[in-house]
Amino acid sequence: MQFYELAVTTYLQEEIPFDGVNEVLAKNINRAMFLDEELAELHPQNRFKHYVFSGFSPIERDKVYRAGRVYVFRIRSFDEQFITKIKNCLRRVNRELKVVASEVVVQ
């Protein structure tokens, strides 16, 4: 079975504690979804969205991700169109983090 992985390199604009990373990433992915008409329609539906995302890498030993540093997180989906759209939309969301680069890998 084939899936698509989006590796997103980000520059943190503010400090994020380890236990807040998933919330920050989820909020930024949600904001990005509202920047595309089709993804905005998908977002409020009460069903599986068929994507998952990781936390930041590398992991900080002191459990605090520092502002001014670069980290990578990944989004995986079976839907190539979703990955392509979210890649384009994430670049336009600049709250706690700024997307520096992103790359789609087919697995």
Gaussian input, Z-matrix of N, CA and C with variables (Angstrom, degrees):
# hf/3-21g

backbone

0 1
 N
 C     1     B1
 C     2     B2     1     A1
 N     3     B3     2     A2     1     D1
 C     4     B4     3     A3     2     D2
 C     5     B5     4     A4     3     D3
 N     6     B6     5     A5     4     D4
 C     7     B7     6     A6     5     D5
 C     8     B8     7     A7     6     D6
 N     9     B9     8     A8     7     D7
 C    10    B10     9     A9     8     D8
 C    11    B11    10    A10     9     D9
 N    12    B12    11    A11    10    D10
 C    13    B13    12    A12    11    D11
 C    14    B14    13    A13    12    D12
 N    15    B15    14    A14    13    D13
 C    16    B16    15    A15    14    D14
 C    17    B17    16    A16    15    D15
 N    18    B18    17    A17    16    D16
 C    19    B19    18    A18    17    D17
 C    20    B20    19    A19    18    D18
 N    21    B21    20    A20    19    D19
 C    22    B22    21    A21    20    D20
 C    23    B23    22    A22    21    D21
 N    24    B24    23    A23    22    D22
 C    25    B25    24    A24    23    D23
 C    26    B26    25    A25    24    D24
 N    27    B27    26    A26    25    D25
 C    28    B28    27    A27    26    D26
 C    29    B29    28    A28    27    D27
 N    30    B30    29    A29    28    D28
 C    31    B31    30    A30    29    D29
 C    32    B32    31    A31    30    D30
 N    33    B33    32    A32    31    D31
 C    34    B34    33    A33    32    D32
 C    35    B35    34    A34    33    D33
 N    36    B36    35    A35    34    D34
 C    37    B37    36    A36    35    D35
 C    38    B38    37    A37    36    D36
 N    39    B39    38    A38    37    D37
 C    40    B40    39    A39    38    D38
 C    41    B41    40    A40    39    D39
 N    42    B42    41    A41    40    D40
 C    43    B43    42    A42    41    D41
 C    44    B44    43    A43    42    D42
 N    45    B45    44    A44    43    D43
 C    46    B46    45    A45    44    D44
 C    47    B47    46    A46    45    D45
 N    48    B48    47    A47    46    D46
 C    49    B49    48    A48    47    D47
 C    50    B50    49    A49    48    D48
 N    51    B51    50    A50    49    D49
 C    52    B52    51    A51    50    D50
 C    53    B53    52    A52    51    D51
 N    54    B54    53    A53    52    D52
 C    55    B55    54    A54    53    D53
 C    56    B56    55    A55    54    D54
 N    57    B57    56    A56    55    D55
 C    58    B58    57    A57    56    D56
 C    59    B59    58    A58    57    D57
 N    60    B60    59    A59    58    D58
 C    61    B61    60    A60    59    D59
 C    62    B62    61    A61    60    D60
 N    63    B63    62    A62    61    D61
 C    64    B64    63    A63    62    D62
 C    65    B65    64    A64    63    D63
 N    66    B66    65    A65    64    D64
 C    67    B67    66    A66    65    D65
 C    68    B68    67    A67    66    D66
 N    69    B69    68    A68    67    D67
 C    70    B70    69    A69    68    D68
 C    71    B71    70    A70    69    D69
 N    72    B72    71    A71    70    D70
 C    73    B73    72    A72    71    D71
 C    74    B74    73    A73    72    D72
 N    75    B75    74    A74    73    D73
 C    76    B76    75    A75    74    D74
 C    77    B77    76    A76    75    D75
 N    78    B78    77    A77    76    D76
 C    79    B79    78    A78    77    D77
 C    80    B80    79    A79    78    D78
 N    81    B81    80    A80    79    D79
 C    82    B82    81    A81    80    D80
 C    83    B83    82    A82    81    D81
 N    84    B84    83    A83    82    D82
 C    85    B85    84    A84    83    D83
 C    86    B86    85    A85    84    D84
 N    87    B87    86    A86    85    D85
 C    88    B88    87    A87    86    D86
 C    89    B89    88    A88    87    D87
 N    90    B90    89    A89    88    D88
 C    91    B91    90    A90    89    D89
 C    92    B92    91    A91    90    D90
 N    93    B93    92    A92    91    D91
 C    94    B94    93    A93    92    D92
 C    95    B95    94    A94    93    D93
 N    96    B96    95    A95    94    D94
 C    97    B97    96    A96    95    D95
 C    98    B98    97    A97    96    D96
 N    99    B99    98    A98    97    D97
 C   100   B100    99    A99    98    D98
 C   101   B101   100   A100    99    D99
 N   102   B102   101   A101   100   D100
 C   103   B103   102   A102   101   D101
 C   104   B104   103   A103   102   D102
 N   105   B105   104   A104   103   D103
 C   106   B106   105   A105   104   D104
 C   107   B107   106   A106   105   D105
 N   108   B108   107   A107   106   D106
 C   109   B109   108   A108   107   D107
 C   110   B110   109   A109   108   D108
 N   111   B111   110   A110   109   D109
 C   112   B112   111   A111   110   D110
 C   113   B113   112   A112   111   D111
 N   114   B114   113   A113   112   D112
 C   115   B115   114   A114   113   D113
 C   116   B116   115   A115   114   D114
 N   117   B117   116   A116   115   D115
 C   118   B118   117   A117   116   D116
 C   119   B119   118   A118   117   D117
 N   120   B120   119   A119   118   D118
 C   121   B121   120   A120   119   D119
 C   122   B122   121   A121   120   D120
 N   123   B123   122   A122   121   D121
 C   124   B124   123   A123   122   D122
 C   125   B125   124   A124   123   D123
 N   126   B126   125   A125   124   D124
 C   127   B127   126   A126   125   D125
 C   128   B128   127   A127   126   D126
 N   129   B129   128   A128   127   D127
 C   130   B130   129   A129   128   D128
 C   131   B131   130   A130   129   D129
 N   132   B132   131   A131   130   D130
 C   133   B133   132   A132   131   D131
 C   134   B134   133   A133   132   D132
 N   135   B135   134   A134   133   D133
 C   136   B136   135   A135   134   D134
 C   137   B137   136   A136   135   D135
 N   138   B138   137   A137   136   D136
 C   139   B139   138   A138   137   D137
 C   140   B140   139   A139   138   D138
 N   141   B141   140   A140   139   D139
 C   142   B142   141   A141   140   D140
 C   143   B143   142   A142   141   D141
 N   144   B144   143   A143   142   D142
 C   145   B145   144   A144   143   D143
 C   146   B146   145   A145   144   D144
 N   147   B147   146   A146   145   D145
 C   148   B148   147   A147   146   D146
 C   149   B149   148   A148   147   D147
 N   150   B150   149   A149   148   D148
 C   151   B151   150   A150   149   D149
 C   152   B152   151   A151   150   D150
 N   153   B153   152   A152   151   D151
 C   154   B154   153   A153   152   D152
 C   155   B155   154   A154   153   D153
 N   156   B156   155   A155   154   D154
 C   157   B157   156   A156   155   D155
 C   158   B158   157   A157   156   D156
 N   159   B159   158   A158   157   D157
 C   160   B160   159   A159   158   D158
 C   161   B161   160   A160   159   D159
 N   162   B162   161   A161   160   D160
 C   163   B163   162   A162   161   D161
 C   164   B164   163   A163   162   D162
 N   165   B165   164   A164   163   D163
 C   166   B166   165   A165   164   D164
 C   167   B167   166   A166   165   D165
 N   168   B168   167   A167   166   D166
 C   169   B169   168   A168   167   D167
 C   170   B170   169   A169   168   D168
 N   171   B171   170   A170   169   D169
 C   172   B172   171   A171   170   D170
 C   173   B173   172   A172   171   D171
 N   174   B174   173   A173   172   D172
 C   175   B175   174   A174   173   D173
 C   176   B176   175   A175   174   D174
 N   177   B177   176   A176   175   D175
 C   178   B178   177   A177   176   D176
 C   179   B179   178   A178   177   D177
 N   180   B180   179   A179   178   D178
 C   181   B181   180   A180   179   D179
 C   182   B182   181   A181   180   D180
 N   183   B183   182   A182   181   D181
 C   184   B184   183   A183   182   D182
 C   185   B185   184   A184   183   D183
 N   186   B186   185   A185   184   D184
 C   187   B187   186   A186   185   D185
 C   188   B188   187   A187   186   D186
 N   189   B189   188   A188   187   D187
 C   190   B190   189   A189   188   D188
 C   191   B191   190   A190   189   D189
 N   192   B192   191   A191   190   D190
 C   193   B193   192   A192   191   D191
 C   194   B194   193   A193   192   D192
 N   195   B195   194   A194   193   D193
 C   196   B196   195   A195   194   D194
 C   197   B197   196   A196   195   D195
 N   198   B198   197   A197   196   D196
 C   199   B199   198   A198   197   D197
 C   200   B200   199   A199   198   D198
 N   201   B201   200   A200   199   D199
 C   202   B202   201   A201   200   D200
 C   203   B203   202   A202   201   D201
 N   204   B204   203   A203   202   D202
 C   205   B205   204   A204   203   D203
 C   206   B206   205   A205   204   D204
 N   207   B207   206   A206   205   D205
 C   208   B208   207   A207   206   D206
 C   209   B209   208   A208   207   D207
 N   210   B210   209   A209   208   D208
 C   211   B211   210   A210   209   D209
 C   212   B212   211   A211   210   D210
 N   213   B213   212   A212   211   D211
 C   214   B214   213   A213   212   D212
 C   215   B215   214   A214   213   D213
 N   216   B216   215   A215   214   D214
 C   217   B217   216   A216   215   D215
 C   218   B218   217   A217   216   D216
 N   219   B219   218   A218   217   D217
 C   220   B220   219   A219   218   D218
 C   221   B221   220   A220   219   D219
 N   222   B222   221   A221   220   D220
 C   223   B223   222   A222   221   D221
 C   224   B224   223   A223   222   D222
 N   225   B225   224   A224   223   D223
 C   226   B226   225   A225   224   D224
 C   227   B227   226   A226   225   D225
 N   228   B228   227   A227   226   D226
 C   229   B229   228   A228   227   D227
 C   230   B230   229   A229   228   D228
 N   231   B231   230   A230   229   D229
 C   232   B232   231   A231   230   D230
 C   233   B233   232   A232   231   D231
 N   234   B234   233   A233   232   D232
 C   235   B235   234   A234   233   D233
 C   236   B236   235   A235   234   D234
 N   237   B237   236   A236   235   D235
 C   238   B238   237   A237   236   D236
 C   239   B239   238   A238   237   D237
 N   240   B240   239   A239   238   D238
 C   241   B241   240   A240   239   D239
 C   242   B242   241   A241   240   D240
 N   243   B243   242   A242   241   D241
 C   244   B244   243   A243   242   D242
 C   245   B245   244   A244   243   D243
 N   246   B246   245   A245   244   D244
 C   247   B247   246   A246   245   D245
 C   248   B248   247   A247   246   D246
 N   249   B249   248   A248   247   D247
 C   250   B250   249   A249   248   D248
 C   251   B251   250   A250   249   D249
 N   252   B252   251   A251   250   D250
 C   253   B253   252   A252   251   D251
 C   254   B254   253   A253   252   D252
 N   255   B255   254   A254   253   D253
 C   256   B256   255   A255   254   D254
 C   257   B257   256   A256   255   D255
 N   258   B258   257   A257   256   D256
 C   259   B259   258   A258   257   D257
 C   260   B260   259   A259   258   D258
 N   261   B261   260   A260   259   D259
 C   262   B262   261   A261   260   D260
 C   263   B263   262   A262   261   D261
 N   264   B264   263   A263   262   D262
 C   265   B265   264   A264   263   D263
 C   266   B266   265   A265   264   D264
 N   267   B267   266   A266   265   D265
 C   268   B268   267   A267   266   D266
 C   269   B269   268   A268   267   D267
 N   270   B270   269   A269   268   D268
 C   271   B271   270   A270   269   D269
 C   272   B272   271   A271   270   D270
 N   273   B273   272   A272   271   D271
 C   274   B274   273   A273   272   D272
 C   275   B275   274   A274   273   D273
 N   276   B276   275   A275   274   D274
 C   277   B277   276   A276   275   D275
 C   278   B278   277   A277   276   D276
 N   279   B279   278   A278   277   D277
 C   280   B280   279   A279   278   D278
 C   281   B281   280   A280   279   D279
 N   282   B282   281   A281   280   D280
 C   283   B283   282   A282   281   D281
 C   284   B284   283   A283   282   D282
 N   285   B285   284   A284   283   D283
 C   286   B286   285   A285   284   D284
 C   287   B287   286   A286   285   D285
 N   288   B288   287   A287   286   D286
 C   289   B289   288   A288   287   D287
 C   290   B290   289   A289   288   D288
 N   291   B291   290   A290   289   D289
 C   292   B292   291   A291   290   D290
 C   293   B293   292   A292   291   D291
 N   294   B294   293   A293   292   D292
 C   295   B295   294   A294   293   D293
 C   296   B296   295   A295   294   D294
 N   297   B297   296   A296   295   D295
 C   298   B298   297   A297   296   D296
 C   299   B299   298   A298   297   D297
 N   300   B300   299   A299   298   D298
 C   301   B301   300   A300   299   D299
 C   302   B302   301   A301   300   D300
 N   303   B303   302   A302   301   D301
 C   304   B304   303   A303   302   D302
 C   305   B305   304   A304   303   D303
 N   306   B306   305   A305   304   D304
 C   307   B307   306   A306   305   D305
 C   308   B308   307   A307   306   D306
 N   309   B309   308   A308   307   D307
 C   310   B310   309   A309   308   D308
 C   311   B311   310   A310   309   D309
 N   312   B312   311   A311   310   D310
 C   313   B313   312   A312   311   D311
 C   314   B314   313   A313   312   D312
 N   315   B315   314   A314   313   D313
 C   316   B316   315   A315   314   D314
 C   317   B317   316   A316   315   D315
 N   318   B318   317   A317   316   D316
 C   319   B319   318   A318   317   D317
 C   320   B320   319   A319   318   D318

   B1=1.4434
   B2=1.5318
   B3=1.3014
   B4=1.4562
   B5=1.5264
   B6=1.3394
   B7=1.4564
   B8=1.5230
   B9=1.3107
   B10=1.4589
   B11=1.5175
   B12=1.3291
   B13=1.4581
   B14=1.5241
   B15=1.3134
   B16=1.4547
   B17=1.5244
   B18=1.3215
   B19=1.4686
   B20=1.5220
   B21=1.3231
   B22=1.4618
   B23=1.5254
   B24=1.3206
   B25=1.4634
   B26=1.5198
   B27=1.3312
   B28=1.4623
   B29=1.5193
   B30=1.3133
   B31=1.4590
   B32=1.5193
   B33=1.3302
   B34=1.4658
   B35=1.5212
   B36=1.3159
   B37=1.4576
   B38=1.5260
   B39=1.3190
   B40=1.4633
   B41=1.5234
   B42=1.3083
   B43=1.4608
   B44=1.5273
   B45=1.3466
   B46=1.4604
   B47=1.5251
   B48=1.3372
   B49=1.4721
   B50=1.5237
   B51=1.3196
   B52=1.4623
   B53=1.5292
   B54=1.3187
   B55=1.4659
   B56=1.5334
   B57=1.3217
   B58=1.4600
   B59=1.5148
   B60=1.3195
   B61=1.4716
   B62=1.5225
   B63=1.3203
   B64=1.4701
   B65=1.5191
   B66=1.3129
   B67=1.4600
   B68=1.5273
   B69=1.3140
   B70=1.4659
   B71=1.5248
   B72=1.3293
   B73=1.4589
   B74=1.5333
   B75=1.3220
   B76=1.4667
   B77=1.5325
   B78=1.3160
   B79=1.4687
   B80=1.5238
   B81=1.3261
   B82=1.4612
   B83=1.5213
   B84=1.3261
   B85=1.4674
   B86=1.5252
   B87=1.3366
   B88=1.4665
   B89=1.5198
   B90=1.3328
   B91=1.4683
   B92=1.5256
   B93=1.3200
   B94=1.4657
   B95=1.5250
   B96=1.3137
   B97=1.4624
   B98=1.5306
   B99=1.3130
   B100=1.4610
   B101=1.5251
   B102=1.3204
   B103=1.4643
   B104=1.5313
   B105=1.3240
   B106=1.4652
   B107=1.5262
   B108=1.3122
   B109=1.4656
   B110=1.5316
   B111=1.3319
   B112=1.4673
   B113=1.5203
   B114=1.3352
   B115=1.4634
   B116=1.5251
   B117=1.3159
   B118=1.4666
   B119=1.5281
   B120=1.3248
   B121=1.4709
   B122=1.5189
   B123=1.3206
   B124=1.4668
   B125=1.5292
   B126=1.3105
   B127=1.4648
   B128=1.5321
   B129=1.3340
   B130=1.4747
   B131=1.5316
   B132=1.3243
   B133=1.4636
   B134=1.5270
   B135=1.3161
   B136=1.4568
   B137=1.5294
   B138=1.3402
   B139=1.4576
   B140=1.5193
   B141=1.3201
   B142=1.4547
   B143=1.5206
   B144=1.3253
   B145=1.4683
   B146=1.5299
   B147=1.3169
   B148=1.4624
   B149=1.5211
   B150=1.3121
   B151=1.4567
   B152=1.5224
   B153=1.3210
   B154=1.4609
   B155=1.5174
   B156=1.3289
   B157=1.4570
   B158=1.5211
   B159=1.3197
   B160=1.4664
   B161=1.5234
   B162=1.3174
   B163=1.4578
   B164=1.5197
   B165=1.3291
   B166=1.4573
   B167=1.5271
   B168=1.3036
   B169=1.4564
   B170=1.5208
   B171=1.2857
   B172=1.4556
   B173=1.5269
   B174=1.3207
   B175=1.4608
   B176=1.5279
   B177=1.3164
   B178=1.4728
   B179=1.5279
   B180=1.3162
   B181=1.4673
   B182=1.5242
   B183=1.3420
   B184=1.4668
   B185=1.5296
   B186=1.3512
   B187=1.4664
   B188=1.5232
   B189=1.3358
   B190=1.4636
   B191=1.5227
   B192=1.3294
   B193=1.4598
   B194=1.5238
   B195=1.3171
   B196=1.4590
   B197=1.5327
   B198=1.3167
   B199=1.4633
   B200=1.5220
   B201=1.3260
   B202=1.4506
   B203=1.5157
   B204=1.3236
   B205=1.4676
   B206=1.5231
   B207=1.3235
   B208=1.4624
   B209=1.5340
   B210=1.3355
   B211=1.4590
   B212=1.5278
   B213=1.3179
   B214=1.4615
   B215=1.5247
   B216=1.3298
   B217=1.4617
   B218=1.5206
   B219=1.3224
   B220=1.4635
   B221=1.5276
   B222=1.3320
   B223=1.4641
   B224=1.5233
   B225=1.3285
   B226=1.4678
   B227=1.5199
   B228=1.3455
   B229=1.4606
   B230=1.5218
   B231=1.3181
   B232=1.4594
   B233=1.5262
   B234=1.3285
   B235=1.4589
   B236=1.5318
   B237=1.3119
   B238=1.4677
   B239=1.5270
   B240=1.3169
   B241=1.4638
   B242=1.5315
   B243=1.3220
   B244=1.4625
   B245=1.5261
   B246=1.3285
   B247=1.4636
   B248=1.5272
   B249=1.3129
   B250=1.4639
   B251=1.5273
   B252=1.3203
   B253=1.4674
   B254=1.5239
   B255=1.3242
   B256=1.4656
   B257=1.5243
   B258=1.3187
   B259=1.4731
   B260=1.5259
   B261=1.3176
   B262=1.4569
   B263=1.5259
   B264=1.3164
   B265=1.4709
   B266=1.5273
   B267=1.3224
   B268=1.4711
   B269=1.5237
   B270=1.3098
   B271=1.4681
   B272=1.5229
   B273=1.3244
   B274=1.4686
   B275=1.5215
   B276=1.3275
   B277=1.4669
   B278=1.5283
   B279=1.3101
   B280=1.4666
   B281=1.5234
   B282=1.2948
   B283=1.4654
   B284=1.5205
   B285=1.3217
   B286=1.4677
   B287=1.5208
   B288=1.3178
   B289=1.4624
   B290=1.5231
   B291=1.3150
   B292=1.4543
   B293=1.5184
   B294=1.3225
   B295=1.4623
   B296=1.5218
   B297=1.3160
   B298=1.4563
   B299=1.5282
   B300=1.3323
   B301=1.4557
   B302=1.5214
   B303=1.3246
   B304=1.4627
   B305=1.5144
   B306=1.3258
   B307=1.4551
   B308=1.5172
   B309=1.3231
   B310=1.4575
   B311=1.5292
   B312=1.3174
   B313=1.4596
   B314=1.5356
   B315=1.3203
   B316=1.4663
   B317=1.5193
   B318=1.3201
   B319=1.4582
   B320=1.5127
   A1=108.46
   A2=116.76
   A3=122.79
   A4=110.50
   A5=116.71
   A6=120.01
   A7=109.05
   A8=114.38
   A9=122.05
   A10=108.82
   A11=114.82
   A12=120.53
   A13=108.69
   A14=115.65
   A15=121.92
   A16=107.76
   A17=116.45
   A18=121.62
   A19=106.96
   A20=116.46
   A21=121.89
   A22=109.02
   A23=116.18
   A24=122.22
   A25=107.45
   A26=115.87
   A27=120.49
   A28=111.47
   A29=114.62
   A30=123.56
   A31=105.86
   A32=117.07
   A33=119.81
   A34=110.49
   A35=115.24
   A36=121.55
   A37=111.94
   A38=116.34
   A39=120.70
   A40=109.35
   A41=115.85
   A42=121.87
   A43=109.90
   A44=116.20
   A45=121.18
   A46=108.49
   A47=117.69
   A48=119.50
   A49=110.52
   A50=116.02
   A51=122.76
   A52=112.02
   A53=117.69
   A54=120.29
   A55=113.52
   A56=118.01
   A57=121.47
   A58=114.16
   A59=116.84
   A60=120.95
   A61=112.11
   A62=118.46
   A63=120.62
   A64=111.61
   A65=117.29
   A66=120.91
   A67=110.99
   A68=117.43
   A69=121.80
   A70=110.34
   A71=117.19
   A72=120.23
   A73=110.93
   A74=117.65
   A75=121.08
   A76=110.61
   A77=117.59
   A78=120.81
   A79=111.58
   A80=116.82
   A81=119.80
   A82=111.82
   A83=117.79
   A84=120.62
   A85=109.62
   A86=117.54
   A87=121.18
   A88=111.40
   A89=117.13
   A90=120.64
   A91=110.40
   A92=116.30
   A93=120.67
   A94=110.35
   A95=117.74
   A96=120.92
   A97=111.12
   A98=117.75
   A99=120.67
   A100=112.74
   A101=117.86
   A102=121.35
   A103=112.62
   A104=116.63
   A105=122.00
   A106=108.12
   A107=116.41
   A108=120.74
   A109=112.96
   A110=117.74
   A111=120.67
   A112=112.00
   A113=116.85
   A114=119.81
   A115=110.96
   A116=117.16
   A117=120.72
   A118=111.17
   A119=117.05
   A120=120.85
   A121=111.05
   A122=117.12
   A123=122.30
   A124=111.40
   A125=117.21
   A126=122.41
   A127=114.75
   A128=120.39
   A129=118.98
   A130=114.95
   A131=117.96
   A132=120.16
   A133=110.08
   A134=115.36
   A135=121.55
   A136=109.62
   A137=114.67
   A138=121.02
   A139=108.43
   A140=116.61
   A141=120.45
   A142=110.01
   A143=116.15
   A144=121.21
   A145=111.18
   A146=118.03
   A147=124.25
   A148=113.61
   A149=115.60
   A150=120.54
   A151=108.21
   A152=115.49
   A153=122.34
   A154=107.69
   A155=116.05
   A156=119.13
   A157=109.90
   A158=114.39
   A159=121.12
   A160=109.44
   A161=114.86
   A162=120.69
   A163=109.46
   A164=115.60
   A165=120.49
   A166=111.92
   A167=113.88
   A168=121.94
   A169=106.75
   A170=120.57
   A171=128.43
   A172=111.43
   A173=114.92
   A174=121.51
   A175=108.72
   A176=116.08
   A177=121.10
   A178=109.30
   A179=116.53
   A180=120.99
   A181=113.20
   A182=116.23
   A183=119.38
   A184=112.80
   A185=116.18
   A186=123.85
   A187=113.68
   A188=116.33
   A189=121.59
   A190=107.54
   A191=115.64
   A192=120.98
   A193=107.52
   A194=116.80
   A195=124.10
   A196=113.58
   A197=114.66
   A198=120.84
   A199=108.13
   A200=115.93
   A201=120.72
   A202=114.61
   A203=117.21
   A204=121.05
   A205=110.05
   A206=114.89
   A207=121.76
   A208=109.25
   A209=115.57
   A210=122.62
   A211=109.13
   A212=115.65
   A213=121.84
   A214=108.75
   A215=116.32
   A216=120.70
   A217=107.20
   A218=116.36
   A219=121.32
   A220=110.40
   A221=114.11
   A222=122.06
   A223=106.60
   A224=116.83
   A225=121.27
   A226=109.87
   A227=114.28
   A228=120.47
   A229=109.01
   A230=116.13
   A231=121.71
   A232=110.55
   A233=116.81
   A234=123.19
   A235=110.62
   A236=116.15
   A237=121.04
   A238=111.56
   A239=116.73
   A240=120.81
   A241=110.81
   A242=117.24
   A243=120.72
   A244=110.29
   A245=117.20
   A246=121.49
   A247=110.77
   A248=117.27
   A249=121.30
   A250=110.94
   A251=116.19
   A252=120.11
   A253=111.78
   A254=117.48
   A255=119.77
   A256=110.20
   A257=117.12
   A258=121.20
   A259=110.06
   A260=117.32
   A261=121.33
   A262=112.65
   A263=116.51
   A264=120.45
   A265=113.03
   A266=118.09
   A267=120.32
   A268=112.17
   A269=117.36
   A270=121.20
   A271=111.94
   A272=116.68
   A273=120.97
   A274=113.21
   A275=117.22
   A276=121.62
   A277=108.09
   A278=117.32
   A279=121.20
   A280=110.64
   A281=116.56
   A282=119.72
   A283=108.90
   A284=116.86
   A285=120.82
   A286=112.01
   A287=116.10
   A288=119.82
   A289=110.10
   A290=115.00
   A291=121.52
   A292=108.12
   A293=117.13
   A294=121.58
   A295=109.01
   A296=115.13
   A297=122.44
   A298=110.19
   A299=116.13
   A300=122.29
   A301=109.15
   A302=115.31
   A303=120.05
   A304=108.59
   A305=114.44
   A306=120.81
   A307=109.74
   A308=116.44
   A309=122.01
   A310=108.59
   A311=115.31
   A312=121.68
   A313=107.32
   A314=116.12
   A315=120.85
   A316=107.41
   A317=116.45
   A318=122.08
   A319=110.46
   D1=135.36
   D2=-175.66
   D3=-97.91
   D4=137.88
   D5=173.26
   D6=-136.85
   D7=166.07
   D8=-176.45
   D9=-115.58
   D10=135.69
   D11=-179.55
   D12=-121.92
   D13=126.95
   D14=176.94
   D15=-103.68
   D16=113.39
   D17=175.94
   D18=-92.04
   D19=118.63
   D20=-175.30
   D21=-112.86
   D22=119.21
   D23=176.26
   D24=-94.05
   D25=125.12
   D26=-174.97
   D27=-124.82
   D28=152.29
   D29=173.56
   D30=-110.81
   D31=119.26
   D32=-177.57
   D33=-77.31
   D34=133.98
   D35=179.14
   D36=-99.59
   D37=-10.60
   D38=174.52
   D39=-150.34
   D40=159.32
   D41=-179.44
   D42=-70.76
   D43=138.26
   D44=-179.79
   D45=-130.98
   D46=122.20
   D47=175.86
   D48=-70.00
   D49=153.60
   D50=-177.73
   D51=-51.34
   D52=-43.54
   D53=-177.11
   D54=-75.68
   D55=-2.43
   D56=177.37
   D57=-107.80
   D58=-1.59
   D59=-175.54
   D60=-63.18
   D61=-48.44
   D62=-178.63
   D63=-60.11
   D64=-39.33
   D65=178.99
   D66=-64.70
   D67=-45.35
   D68=-179.91
   D69=-63.21
   D70=-46.05
   D71=-179.95
   D72=-64.82
   D73=-43.61
   D74=179.40
   D75=-61.08
   D76=-43.40
   D77=178.89
   D78=-62.39
   D79=-41.73
   D80=-179.65
   D81=-69.59
   D82=-37.28
   D83=175.63
   D84=-65.62
   D85=-42.14
   D86=177.85
   D87=-61.73
   D88=-44.84
   D89=177.97
   D90=-60.12
   D91=-41.06
   D92=179.73
   D93=-63.95
   D94=-39.20
   D95=-179.13
   D96=-61.56
   D97=-33.40
   D98=-179.27
   D99=-75.19
   D100=-7.12
   D101=178.11
   D102=-87.10
   D103=-5.61
   D104=177.51
   D105=-122.06
   D106=134.36
   D107=-175.07
   D108=-59.63
   D109=-47.19
   D110=-178.98
   D111=-68.08
   D112=-41.26
   D113=178.91
   D114=-68.39
   D115=-32.97
   D116=177.51
   D117=-65.23
   D118=-34.38
   D119=176.38
   D120=-71.22
   D121=-36.01
   D122=-179.90
   D123=-69.34
   D124=-38.15
   D125=-171.83
   D126=-53.61
   D127=-51.90
   D128=-175.25
   D129=-77.46
   D130=-7.10
   D131=-178.36
   D132=-67.80
   D133=138.10
   D134=-179.16
   D135=-86.64
   D136=74.14
   D137=179.10
   D138=-156.69
   D139=172.19
   D140=178.44
   D141=-65.67
   D142=138.89
   D143=179.48
   D144=-93.44
   D145=-12.94
   D146=175.98
   D147=62.47
   D148=43.16
   D149=169.32
   D150=-146.12
   D151=156.14
   D152=175.15
   D153=-136.20
   D154=158.39
   D155=176.96
   D156=-138.67
   D157=153.90
   D158=-179.85
   D159=-96.99
   D160=175.58
   D161=171.45
   D162=-85.98
   D163=-171.05
   D164=-179.39
   D165=-75.92
   D166=149.42
   D167=173.38
   D168=-133.83
   D169=137.27
   D170=3.37
   D171=-75.93
   D172=156.71
   D173=178.92
   D174=-77.43
   D175=133.49
   D176=178.22
   D177=-84.27
   D178=131.17
   D179=-178.44
   D180=-63.19
   D181=-34.59
   D182=-179.00
   D183=-87.60
   D184=6.04
   D185=175.23
   D186=64.42
   D187=29.86
   D188=174.95
   D189=-133.77
   D190=121.81
   D191=176.86
   D192=-88.50
   D193=122.68
   D194=-169.21
   D195=-87.28
   D196=141.25
   D197=171.82
   D198=-63.98
   D199=142.88
   D200=179.26
   D201=88.82
   D202=-0.59
   D203=178.20
   D204=-108.61
   D205=161.98
   D206=-178.19
   D207=-106.90
   D208=133.02
   D209=178.95
   D210=-134.38
   D211=161.05
   D212=179.00
   D213=-120.32
   D214=138.27
   D215=168.16
   D216=-132.29
   D217=164.02
   D218=-173.98
   D219=-128.59
   D220=144.05
   D221=173.88
   D222=-120.77
   D223=131.02
   D224=178.92
   D225=-120.42
   D226=143.93
   D227=178.13
   D228=-158.29
   D229=156.34
   D230=172.90
   D231=-84.06
   D232=-11.67
   D233=-174.28
   D234=-98.92
   D235=106.23
   D236=-178.75
   D237=-62.35
   D238=-38.53
   D239=-179.93
   D240=-63.27
   D241=-41.31
   D242=177.56
   D243=-60.31
   D244=-48.24
   D245=-178.33
   D246=-61.16
   D247=-42.53
   D248=179.64
   D249=-63.32
   D250=-44.89
   D251=-179.19
   D252=-67.87
   D253=-43.65
   D254=-178.51
   D255=-66.96
   D256=-32.97
   D257=176.32
   D258=-59.73
   D259=-47.46
   D260=-179.41
   D261=-68.26
   D262=-37.47
   D263=-177.26
   D264=-75.97
   D265=-34.59
   D266=-178.81
   D267=-60.92
   D268=-30.88
   D269=179.37
   D270=-62.86
   D271=-23.86
   D272=-175.94
   D273=-92.65
   D274=-5.32
   D275=178.85
   D276=-99.40
   D277=116.67
   D278=-177.69
   D279=-131.11
   D280=73.04
   D281=177.13
   D282=-102.88
   D283=-96.85
   D284=-178.71
   D285=-75.72
   D286=-22.14
   D287=-177.72
   D288=-139.02
   D289=156.34
   D290=178.06
   D291=-123.04
   D292=129.88
   D293=179.66
   D294=-76.48
   D295=121.46
   D296=-179.94
   D297=-92.10
   D298=-42.07
   D299=-179.55
   D300=-156.17
   D301=158.22
   D302=174.44
   D303=-151.45
   D304=147.86
   D305=-176.81
   D306=-143.30
   D307=134.65
   D308=177.63
   D309=-95.65
   D310=130.77
   D311=177.63
   D312=-122.27
   D313=131.78
   D314=177.45
   D315=-93.09
   D316=126.48
   D317=-178.51
   D318=-108.63

